[in-house]
């Protein structure tokens, strides 16, 4: 979790660049992906394949989860993304 609250939605999945792992490169650029769904639905699981392919080009990916509007009142979603 990226916050002190024990909520499974307030987590992120980090996909390291395959180039950095292979070459033991210094820190690399990170792409933050926030799933769609209008704050009402969606999940950080299964980011688009195109984004995952960016790892081949030296970028890492963070798939950010957040509490949905049925669980937390807006702007909690934006606060979650900022915290990540």
C-alpha positions as CSV (number, residue, x, y, z in Angstrom):
1,X,0.0,0.0,0.0
2,X,1.1,3.6,-0.7
3,X,-0.8,4.9,2.3
4,X,-1.2,4.0,6.0
5,X,-4.8,2.8,5.5
6,X,-5.2,-0.9,4.9
7,X,-7.2,-0.7,1.6
8,X,-6.4,-3.0,-1.2
9,X,-7.3,-0.4,-3.8
10,X,-4.6,2.0,-2.5
11,X,-1.8,0.0,-4.0
12,X,0.3,0.2,-7.1
13,X,1.9,-2.4,-9.3
14,X,5.4,-1.7,-10.4
15,X,6.7,-3.1,-13.7
16,X,10.4,-2.6,-13.9
17,X,12.1,-2.0,-17.3
18,X,13.6,-5.1,-18.7
19,X,16.5,-3.0,-20.1
20,X,17.4,-1.8,-16.5
21,X,17.3,-5.4,-15.2
22,X,19.5,-6.7,-18.0
23,X,22.1,-3.9,-17.9
24,X,22.0,-2.9,-14.2
25,X,21.2,0.6,-15.4
26,X,20.9,3.6,-13.1
27,X,17.4,4.9,-12.2
28,X,15.1,5.0,-15.3
29,X,12.1,7.0,-16.3
30,X,8.7,5.9,-14.9
31,X,5.3,6.1,-16.6
32,X,2.4,6.4,-14.2
33,X,-0.8,4.7,-15.5
34,X,-4.1,5.6,-13.9
35,X,-6.9,3.2,-15.1
36,X,-10.0,4.6,-16.7
37,X,-13.6,4.2,-15.4
38,X,-14.5,7.8,-14.4
39,X,-13.6,7.1,-10.7
40,X,-16.6,4.7,-10.6
41,X,-15.1,1.4,-11.9
42,X,-11.9,-0.2,-13.1
43,X,-8.8,-1.7,-11.7
44,X,-5.0,-1.4,-11.8
45,X,-4.8,-5.0,-12.9
46,X,-3.9,-5.7,-16.5
47,X,-2.5,-2.5,-17.9
48,X,-2.6,-2.2,-21.7
49,X,0.0,-4.3,-23.5
50,X,1.3,-1.2,-25.3
51,X,2.3,0.3,-22.0
52,X,4.0,-2.9,-20.8
53,X,6.0,-2.9,-24.0
54,X,7.6,0.4,-23.0
55,X,9.7,-1.6,-20.6
56,X,11.6,-2.9,-23.6
57,X,12.7,0.7,-24.3
58,X,14.0,1.5,-20.9
59,X,10.9,2.8,-19.1
60,X,9.3,1.4,-16.0
61,X,5.5,1.4,-15.4
62,X,3.5,2.1,-12.2
63,X,-0.1,1.0,-12.5
64,X,-1.9,3.0,-9.8
65,X,-5.0,1.9,-8.0
66,X,-7.4,4.2,-6.1
67,X,-10.6,4.0,-4.1
68,X,-13.7,4.2,-6.3
69,X,-16.4,6.8,-5.8
70,X,-18.8,4.2,-4.3
71,X,-16.2,3.7,-1.5
72,X,-14.8,7.2,-1.0
73,X,-16.3,10.6,-1.8
74,X,-14.5,12.7,-4.5
75,X,-11.8,14.1,-4.4
76,X,-10.5,11.1,-2.5
77,X,-9.6,9.5,-5.8
78,X,-7.3,12.4,-6.7
79,X,-5.8,12.3,-3.2
80,X,-5.0,8.6,-3.6
81,X,-3.3,9.2,-7.0
82,X,-1.2,12.0,-5.5
83,X,-0.2,9.8,-2.6
84,X,0.9,7.1,-4.9
